[in-house]
Amino acid sequence: QVQLAESGGGSVQPGGSLTLSCQASGGIYSSYCMAWFLQASTKEREVVARIEGGGNTIYAESVKGRFTISRDNAKNTLYLQMNSLKPEDTAMYYCAAGPPAIRCASMPIRDFTYWGQGTQVTVSS
């Protein structure tokens, strides 16, 4: 069975950087849409970045130019490089994957089949 496990979270000062990793156990289809989501406190989970099987990426406006999503299909690993972190980036970060019944950029959260347990990112001075 496929399971996702995030790592790399932590506490950093504003302007700092973190690299999150998401290791997938078992094999996931290379064609799957993969994404990073964040959930701050009791707020709704929202997408941070998505990456298609072919490598095309889509970012939330708030992180464009600061975050980079990438995947290594051979290692079944998803990454999120986070630079120029801001206090508002503080949240639990989750990786997710699912079959793109619709193009990855428009895939609703309910269509992501697999989810990790999350890793905490805290940005404060």
Helices and strands as residue ranges (DSSP letters): E 3-7, E 10-12, E 18-25, E 33-39, E 46-51, E 57-59, G 61-63, E 67-72, G 73-75, E 77-82, G 87-89, E 91-98, G 104-106, G 109-111, E 114-115, E 119-123
